Amino acid sequence: MSAQQYVDNEALHVNPVELICLLYSKAIEKLHKARTCFEGGENSAANEAVAFTMEIVAELQGSLSEEGGEIAANLADLYGYIQQRLAEVLVRGDPKPLLEAIRLLTTLHQGWNEIRESNRPPPAASLAGTEAAASAGRTWTL
């Protein structure tokens, strides 16, 4: 089994909190890559990394449930804002919004890591669609 197949397989067999943490981690990693690529003049590779991150954020946003009430609504707004900032990077070719997106995603990632490590039950708002998304056959090349 190749390393990529192992990672893809792992994403399909983790619990929802682990999946969310994995998605945040990969999004942050891709944004750091985008920043490095922009600094090196590799705009095409940078744009590709930003676009991939936008897909991850869209998946996280799509996993929210109305049952989550205010938490889900706030996360949806935050994900929308992150998407807007990343779109600015692609449209303007300006990497400055990457830092804000990295900061926001890192803060969210830290919160989910705390949930995972404490074995607390996660907010229902963010998990309702996550298991469905994971089991719907969405293949992430992480």
ZIMO-V197021 format. One record per residue. SS is DSSP state (H for helix, E for strand, - for the rest). PSI is psi in whole degrees, 0 to 359 (999 if undefined). Layout:
# ZIMO-V197021
ss=SS psi=PSI
ss=SS psi=PSI
This chain:
# ZIMO-V197021
ss=- psi=130
ss=- psi=164
ss=H psi=319
ss=H psi=319
ss=H psi=323
ss=H psi=315
ss=H psi=315
ss=H psi=316
ss=H psi=318
ss=H psi=319
ss=H psi=331
ss=H psi=344
ss=- psi=20
ss=- psi=159
ss=- psi=165
ss=H psi=322
ss=H psi=318
ss=H psi=319
ss=H psi=316
ss=H psi=315
ss=H psi=320
ss=H psi=318
ss=H psi=316
ss=H psi=314
ss=H psi=314
ss=H psi=322
ss=H psi=315
ss=H psi=316
ss=H psi=315
ss=H psi=324
ss=H psi=324
ss=H psi=320
ss=H psi=317
ss=H psi=317
ss=H psi=314
ss=H psi=318
ss=H psi=317
ss=H psi=316
ss=H psi=329
ss=- psi=4
ss=- psi=12
ss=- psi=70
ss=H psi=325
ss=H psi=314
ss=H psi=323
ss=H psi=314
ss=H psi=323
ss=H psi=317
ss=H psi=321
ss=H psi=316
ss=H psi=320
ss=H psi=318
ss=H psi=321
ss=H psi=324
ss=H psi=318
ss=H psi=314
ss=H psi=322
ss=H psi=322
ss=H psi=316
ss=H psi=317
ss=H psi=320
ss=H psi=342
ss=- psi=354
ss=- psi=152
ss=- psi=146
ss=H psi=334
ss=H psi=341
ss=H psi=353
ss=H psi=229
ss=H psi=322
ss=H psi=313
ss=H psi=319
ss=H psi=317
ss=H psi=318
ss=H psi=320
ss=H psi=317
ss=H psi=317
ss=H psi=317
ss=H psi=320
ss=H psi=318
ss=H psi=317
ss=H psi=317
ss=H psi=317
ss=H psi=315
ss=H psi=321
ss=H psi=325
ss=H psi=323
ss=H psi=322
ss=H psi=315
ss=H psi=319
ss=H psi=316
ss=H psi=344
ss=- psi=22
ss=- psi=116
ss=- psi=357
ss=H psi=318
ss=H psi=345
ss=H psi=320
ss=H psi=318
ss=H psi=318
ss=H psi=319
ss=H psi=315
ss=H psi=314
ss=H psi=314
ss=H psi=325
ss=H psi=319
ss=H psi=315
ss=H psi=317
ss=H psi=317
ss=H psi=318
ss=H psi=316
ss=H psi=326
ss=H psi=322
ss=H psi=320
ss=H psi=314
ss=H psi=314
ss=H psi=332
ss=H psi=352
ss=- psi=23
ss=- psi=152
ss=- psi=135
ss=- psi=162
ss=- psi=130
ss=H psi=334
ss=H psi=325
ss=H psi=350
ss=H psi=340
ss=- psi=315
ss=- psi=352
ss=H psi=315
ss=H psi=321
ss=H psi=318
ss=H psi=319
ss=H psi=322
ss=H psi=352
ss=- psi=2
ss=- psi=12
ss=- psi=121
ss=- psi=117
ss=- psi=127
ss=- psi=87
ss=- psi=999
